[in-house]
């Protein structure tokens, strides 16, 4: 069956794309579009062509199965050019998510109508690319260079009414797109409308400062340095070059992006996220328990963030806390979050009211008998968590999923407080829980397959990227971050300053340096966790510094003092000489001689400790696959996606090179750099390990 069909209604030809699930622009679709267009152009009775798509969306972009593969003819630029060059007017009827190549095809058409709910965008930047089928040259001609630059650099889709206001659309239909498109087509015929190619328009000049400012922001762009620079250069070309020369320049820039290391890393992250939900023993035959009613126990920062995540996804939530003041603070923070979204135009007041109607605050446990999922989010103490789970065991109905949000503790031990360990699972959210995409789903040896499958389904329903982790201290992410932080602390004792370490790592691409991150999380959190476990003598030595800060009342941003000093009401970190003196004093007591560190050394040592610990996590089976480790770090710890993740970094340029660098540091700095057996196996294998 052809992916593109041709039909005729009077003098109107209708070309329909049908390539489920998202009508991706595969080779078959591209070829089909050209065949159907040729048929319409060859029919003397056809005076106007309507291009539409079946199913839930218009063409939503390229076929991801073709990423990294040799490009086959016809190319998408050829298809778009053929539509634009049509001697008969073409109307694109758009619905769903019109993204990337799909929008470029629509831009090649002469008129555009969309359903009101349609989203339109060019998200290629998120994969380290720029539009490569004329999008950087046609979009500025449709909506202006500044608006086009903003759309392409952000990659964020816009709503149909906004697209209409910008001039990207000619009409918006409130319902029945097909009928509205045919009616508009008849109007165009009656008016004698001619083809209206965007290539014939000039791009209006803009202030040069706009491009200068955009270039200044490249260093902080989440897609790395190459694609944003290419996008700006392509828009610049649309302003200065002819259309044909601009297309040629776009093609050159696109290929430079396509062949770049950041693009390959971003593709890796894209596929890794999708792979994470595929757990070998959780096939379609495993029953999924529906989750509609959720109880969150604990109304602190994590509890209210989890509640927000569930409420925003349409679930009903009972937030339980024995302290009425905690509940009052929680509802105030939740409502403030919604009100802020309303002010930014991201939420309608009616939607806020509807969400508020699904939230119940309670000081008692009465609601536990009715919930499908209970999530504990109390103080990080094994004793307290066991008390909570004993309560859940007694009050929740049989089959209720019992989840702990612990970030470090043994979920299997927590489950021992119940008579149904098969119903217990870890759901480790990351703060702020309603913003961060990552959810570590911690599986014990007792957790049932049904509970695991249900946990993954729940994660998807609230828009999280879920990764399976097995039980160990800190699971995947927090176990690895400890080694990273230990190396950063070692660098301080050797004479580096917090700002120097943080700057080196943020320049590398990390969202935050380790010490700014620790201040944000709260130094007291790590302090309490360390009191719950046994530390090695080396760890006791290294953690003298953060422990001393906490014992001086320096809790981080919350107290205005941590590794840095913060002005009242501000989050800007300022170097604090008192901390520098404390570092020097502890280093002297430990007989560590100060020396100078380069940014390159700081990054290499911290990254090697991080990825080597990740390899140990894989070696012990805590993580299922290397891609899962990368998914955790990109989505939960601010690791730059354009560098692919810690384990992707381990094979860049090769596992053998990474092992060589670890061995060199092991020789000079000690056993903490001894290569993981997993890395040794990977370096010796003919093919990369999973």
C-alpha angles and dihedrals in degrees: 000000000000117000090218122047132194124216133165130215110184107302093344122093117204118206111195125193116208113178107133142240097026104351091248115195097251123167089265092053093048091049091045092052092055092047093049092045091051090051092051093047091049094053108092092202093057111094101165135022128216117200115201140152134227126231130025099331148019113247104315099196143282124344104262090207087071095056111124092007126116109275114250127213132281091056121203092249088058091052094048091047091050091054092046092049093051113130088214121068115257125206118199114211107203134195139153116015112346100191140163111329090011091062091043089056089050090050088054089058120083101231132025133202123175140186110254092246093055121122119207127193151135103232097168091115089070088064094046093261141104126223106284104187099069098289094128091053103038099041094059088050090052102043108006131270098271095052090043091051091051093049094048097043094048097038087209117141120235128219121256095249090054090047089052091052090050093050096249090117131041097201140012121208121207094204144351098036095190093056092044091049093050091048091050090047090054090051091052091050091049090051091049090239115192130207110288108198117191090219088075093062127089122229111241113237119256134198109282088224089072092064092041091054091047091053090051089059096053094093091064098041112125092225094060130246104300109059096044091051090049091050092053091046090051093051088047088054091053088057098046108028138060116262094257093047090046090054090051091050091048089053092052092048092046092054091048088055093042092055096042127112094235091056092051090049092049091050088051090054091047093054094038091059091053093046093052094075092055105094113179097229097039101082129158092275092068110100116240118214111223115239116206104134118052131184119201114197111206125038098213126115095293095041095053091044090054090047090052091051091054096043093048088054094054100260126133114243136196110197109203127196130148090217111080091198090058090053091050091051091047096053090046091053093045092050091045089055092052093044090052090052090051091052090052091050092246097115136035118230089237090057090051091052091048091051092047088054090060094054122090123185117208139175091194136065095233094112094057093086092065103045129103094205131025117196119194113211104167135128115318095253125122093215093052093045092051089053090052093049093049086056092047091050091053098044108032120087120252110278095027111140110241112204134182124205092205113149098201114003129106106269091195090057091049089051090057088073087071136061090227109056089160088072094052122097137159117246103185108190121189123230126288083034096193091054108035113084099209126097119177109207106205116208123198124197087258100047108114123237089239091057092047093049090047092049091054091047090050091050091053092048092057094044100254130144102232127205127184116235131180125221121286134114106301094357109230107326105034093041090056095042090059092063090046091051092045090057091047089052090048089055090053092052088050091057107274117129125231093248092049092053093044093048093050092052097043089049086054086056108265112144090230136006118248095255096046087047092051091050091050093049092045123256090232090065093063090040092058092045091053089054088059096057145045115259129203118244089254091052091048088053094049097044093054088094101054090038090054090050092053092046088055089055094257102139098160127251093348091064097032090243131077130112082334137030120247127199114235111283093004134106098202109121116229124192112253119209090202090064091048090053091048091051091050092048094051092044090052091049089051091046093239111156114222121240141166121270128198121221088245092057092048092052095044095050095046094044094046091051090049097049094040089056088047088055090052089051088055093044090055094046094244089128121040097218141000091250089060091058090053091048090053094051098044094047102034110027107035096253108164109260090209088066091052101232135289097293093045086052088052091064094043108129089351144319088245091058091050092050089049092054092047091051091050091052092044088058094049103032107023147253096321087081095051106133116253116247087240091060092046090053091047092050091051096044121097090222128038113265119246 
